[in-house]
């Protein structure tokens, strides 16, 4: 199941890279993955993120937004 998930994720990433800068696509992919892991760990395992962790995730999201706004369309 994990291998199928990786195959789908990389296939979709490769598809997006054809339409968007590689750096922007990878930043979005990794940022969303990081935020998703925090959400899954909170819901599935009860691991509540600290204020510092939430601040770090906020910085990642902000960085992705700034990257998207600064890249040519």
LINQUIZI-V302136 format. One record per residue. N is the residue number from 1. RES is the residue in one small letter. D_LAST is the distance of its C-alpha to the last C-alpha in whole Angstrom. Layout:
{{N RES D_LAST} {N RES D_LAST}}
This chain:
{{1 x 35} {2 x 34} {3 x 33} {4 x 32} {5 x 29} {6 x 28} {7 x 28} {8 x 26} {9 x 23} {10 x 23} {11 x 22} {12 x 20} {13 x 18} {14 x 18} {15 x 17} {16 x 14} {17 x 13} {18 x 13} {19 x 10} {20 x 8} {21 x 9} {22 x 13} {23 x 14} {24 x 11} {25 x 13} {26 x 16} {27 x 16} {28 x 15} {29 x 18} {30 x 21} {31 x 20} {32 x 21} {33 x 24} {34 x 25} {35 x 25} {36 x 27} {37 x 29} {38 x 30} {39 x 31} {40 x 32} {41 x 35} {42 x 36} {43 x 36} {44 x 38} {45 x 40} {46 x 40} {47 x 39} {48 x 37} {49 x 35} {50 x 36} {51 x 35} {52 x 33} {53 x 32} {54 x 30} {55 x 29} {56 x 27} {57 x 25} {58 x 24} {59 x 23} {60 x 21} {61 x 19} {62 x 19} {63 x 17} {64 x 15} {65 x 14} {66 x 14} {67 x 12} {68 x 9} {69 x 9} {70 x 9} {71 x 6} {72 x 4} {73 x 0}}
